[in-house]
Structure formats: structure tokens, C-alpha cells
Amino acid sequence: MTSASLEDVWRTSAPHVLAALARRSGDFGAAEDAVQEAVVAAARQWPADGTPEDPKAWLIRVASRRLVDQRRTEQARTDRELRVAQHTPPAASLAPAADTPDEGERDDSLTLLLLCCHPALTRPSQVALTLRAVGGLRTAQIARAFLVPEATMAQRISRAKARLLEVGARFTLPPAEELPDRVAAVAQVLYLIFTEGHTATTGTGLTDVSLAGEAIRLTRQLHRRLPAAAEVSGLLALMLLTDARRAARTGPDGSLVPLASQDRSLWDRARIDEGVRLLEAALPAGPVGPYQLQAAIAAVHAEAPSAADTDWAQIATLYRMLDTVAPGPMVALNHAVAVAMVDGPAAGLAMLEPLLEDRRLRRHHRLHAVHAHLLEMDGRAEEARAAYATAARLATSIPEQRYLNTRAAAGTGRQS
Amino acid sequence: MKYVILIHANPDPWGHPTSRYNPEGRALPATQHDEMDRQFEALLEELSASGEFVTAEALADPASSTLYGWTPEGHLATDGPYAEAKEQLAGFFLIDCASRERAEEIAAQFAQPGGTVELRPVMWPAGDDQ
């Protein structure tokens, strides 16, 4: 078995193993540590000794042994410190029968996701804990994916676990009335993981993970548990429709290819079809939320045979709806682009006027990139070049800056 | 989004925290320094807990630096400092936050006597296709 498929095996099993341990021991943090140790042991032993017949049972057995050892060590320390002569053995119930099938396995991964996205945790902690506990990723992999030192990520994870203990978070499903809000938080965390991955140039190392792929995998799990949650379907559709463009979004030299110039034959049709199917099932189900609307916009792009064939009128309508459900300067900006494509650049430029004064957007490169694009459409080449230059100066993405500099230099005969 | 908070200062003698080694800082009573230290510790604690703190380093005296210039024949090394500027780069903090507003809110709290604090976005090697 290759190391990549070994990794797949323990990563699919790790959340179930963790759930089994957390439910039995009641201590999520300790259970999580034990599972990580078991995963490390698997990475060492499986390639040499072969993959066990039942990898999950193996991981549960090893992890519960570690958990018992941990308890013993802690117990010994406590005993020493308190100078208590009488030894209290750790609860026998800590060691579960290794291969007992889990009755609650179906709900376990949902419970686990909800716990990792607990409202007492900050967003970065929720992201880190979700990737480690549910995604089964190692701390080093998460740190590399987010370009932060491993020690920083390790501290973030241990603080998150300590915080869960502090607020007395239990490994149980929250009451039904809290569920929609808690699921919404999980969706936000998964979407954040996805955008981080979608916009990143991921490493090519064997153990580097694709955050976008990981987000899709976890959202699929969530969708399987909650098939009737329309916004979860919408989120999964949005991810699939966006990820479908992955092969087309970078040129052979690594440069960024904007949506309008992408080679659409490179788009992943299977992902698009799946995204559209999910969306079609979700849309009639009830109130349409922001993920479904964003997915619908991505679907309109995905279904256009060429950039020129894009149904901008429909996109403009969808952005207007999105602006009602989830208003924000970015939505207004995208809405202006769509309106310009339908009613001409002057209409779009009029919508940009208030945004150019918006404190949140004023120094955002995308506002000026859009401004430049609309000025260019309007035949105001000089002003467009100046706006492209402003956008380039404000850009913090290296490929986007390179692209904007090229546009600013276009026609001036100056090389960027 | 990652941002770097650059601390420009000119402590004399060179020392950290730089606010204790410059005339503006020396003019303040010890109790005020203690209070500022306490607030700063609390800020770092908050940033670590929120996951926004990435890393930080205090830098040595610019006189201890070595400068490398490039010529077609090879590199040319000379002793520092880089420039006889009024303020030198004394240290940096790397933070990772959800928005520019949040980064500005954090950076403002780094303001200190006898120094200038600069907030700069960090470039990243990727981008969005929209």
C-alpha cells in the first residue's frame, strides 16, 4: 500500500476512533491526544508490518491503551503531589472492547464537527481543531497549509481543547433548538477552509494536503448527515462548482487566469454536474440562503459555453437577491459588475460611486480592479490605466498584482 | 490575511523593550511603564488565545548587521548599520486576522513612546480567479 492510501485509511477512521473514545471517556482533549498518538504509531508500524485487517479496530485499541497510560501517568503525578497512599485505579470502562461496532457512528461525526466548531472557540481555533480532529490531519500539515509555524498551530489546538474543557463542552448533540445555529457555524468553518485552499497554490509534497479537497470531503460528510439542510447542500454545491475550475485557473507558467479568459474545456464536468444537481434539489426546499445563491451564480458561469455567452441578467438578479439576504460591500461590487454587463459600463460605474467612498473597500484592490475594468469598457483608457495601477499597488496577492501591473502597463509600451 | 507590525525605533543604548531606552520613554514614571507592560502582555495573551498571533522577533543592534551588495563580479559585504536613519527596524510581529479593520485595531495598540509602528499587509503567492 502506498503511503498516500495509508494516510487515507487512517484519516477516514480517525474521527470514528476519536468519537468512540471521547464518548466513553468523556474527556475530548485527552481522547484527541490519544488518537493522534495512535495515528503516529500507525504511520510507523503499518508500512513495516502491513495494514491491519480492521484498521479502525487497531486504532481504537492502540488509542484506548494510550488513553489508559495517560490517565495512569496523570494519576501517578496527582498521587505524588497529594502524597495520597491509596491508589485509585483508572476506570475500567476507559478501555472499550476494541472491535465493538459503534451504534452511534452515524451521528458521531456530526457531534464531532459541532464540538470542534463550538461557539466558545475563536474561528481560527475552530478551523484548526476541525482539520485535526475530524479531518485527521497532523498538526504539521495544518501549520504548513496555513503557512504558520508548527508550534503556533500546536498551541492553538491545545488551547482550543483546554477551552472546551473549561466551558464543560460535552460530546453530545446539542438540543434541537440550538442545532441550526451550530450547523451554520460548522458551515462557515468549512467554507473558510475551502476558500483558504481554493485561493492558495498548494504544495506538491506527498504529505501536503489540499484544503479545498479536505473541505469538500468534510462538507460531503455533513451533507450525508443532514440531507435536508438546504444551506449545507448549497455550500457543497458552491464548493464543487468553484473547485471545478481548478485546472483552468492557473496558466502553464503559474500565472493566474481570470474566469473570463479560462479554457472552459479544462473545467471538471463531473463536479459541475454534481453541483448543479445538488442545487436543483436544494433550491425548491425552502428559504434560499447565501450559499445557495452563491452556488447558483457559480452555476450560471459553469453552464455558459463561453464567457461571452454568460447570462449576466440572471447573475445580476442573483446578486440583487444576495444583497438582500447577506448584504456587504463585496456583494455590491459584484452586483455592479453584473449590471455593467447587462446595462452597460455607465450603469455599473454609477453603482461604484458610493463604494469608492466606503471605508471598508477604499483600500481593497478588487474595487479598483473592477473600477478599471468598467472604465476600460467605457472607452476611458487613461483613467482605466490609472485605476489598474492603483489596484496593483493595493493587491496583496503576488499573481493578482502581476496581472494588474500587466493591465496597467498595457498600451503604454512599458514592461511591468 | 497576514500582516506584519514593524517596530521602528532608535533606542540608545540599543535595548528591548525599546520604549525603556529612549528619551521619550525615560521621561515617563516607572508606574506608567509597568502599566503599559501589563497591557501589552494582556494584548499578546489575547492574540495567542484568538489564534491571530503567528510569530514575533526582537532584532539586535543594527550595528551588528552585515550588508551584502551585488556586483557582476560577486557579492560585496560591508559592516552595518544599513542606513543612518533616525529610526531603525527594531522588531516585528506577524499576525493573521480576518480583516484589515481588525489588523488596524491590533496595530494601534502597539503605539509606544519614542517609536513608530508600521502595519503592512503580507503578500501571498496565490489569488482568486474572479
Chai-1 contact restraints between the chains, C-beta under 6 A:
chainA,res_idxA,chainB,res_idxB,connection_type,confidence,min_distance_angstrom,max_distance_angstrom,comment,restraint_id
A,T122,B,S50,contact,1.0,0.0,6.0,A-B,restraint_1
A,T122,B,G51,contact,1.0,0.0,6.0,A-B,restraint_2
A,P124,B,G51,contact,1.0,0.0,6.0,A-B,restraint_3
A,S125,B,G51,contact,1.0,0.0,6.0,A-B,restraint_4
A,V148,B,V54,contact,1.0,0.0,6.0,A-B,restraint_5
A,P149,B,T55,contact,1.0,0.0,6.0,A-B,restraint_6
A,T152,B,V54,contact,1.0,0.0,6.0,A-B,restraint_7
A,R156,B,G51,contact,1.0,0.0,6.0,A-B,restraint_8
A,T199,B,A126,contact,1.0,0.0,6.0,A-B,restraint_9
A,T199,B,D128,contact,1.0,0.0,6.0,A-B,restraint_10
A,A200,B,A126,contact,1.0,0.0,6.0,A-B,restraint_11
A,T201,B,P125,contact,1.0,0.0,6.0,A-B,restraint_12
A,T201,B,A126,contact,1.0,0.0,6.0,A-B,restraint_13
A,R249,B,D129,contact,1.0,0.0,6.0,A-B,restraint_14
A,L256,B,G127,contact,1.0,0.0,6.0,A-B,restraint_15
A,P258,B,D129,contact,1.0,0.0,6.0,A-B,restraint_16
A,L259,B,D129,contact,1.0,0.0,6.0,A-B,restraint_17
A,L259,B,Q130,contact,1.0,0.0,6.0,A-B,restraint_18
A,T396,B,P121,contact,1.0,0.0,6.0,A-B,restraint_19
A,T396,B,M123,contact,1.0,0.0,6.0,A-B,restraint_20
A,S397,B,W124,contact,1.0,0.0,6.0,A-B,restraint_21
A,S397,B,G127,contact,1.0,0.0,6.0,A-B,restraint_22
A,I398,B,M123,contact,1.0,0.0,6.0,A-B,restraint_23
A,I398,B,P125,contact,1.0,0.0,6.0,A-B,restraint_24
A,P399,B,G127,contact,1.0,0.0,6.0,A-B,restraint_25
A,E400,B,G127,contact,1.0,0.0,6.0,A-B,restraint_26
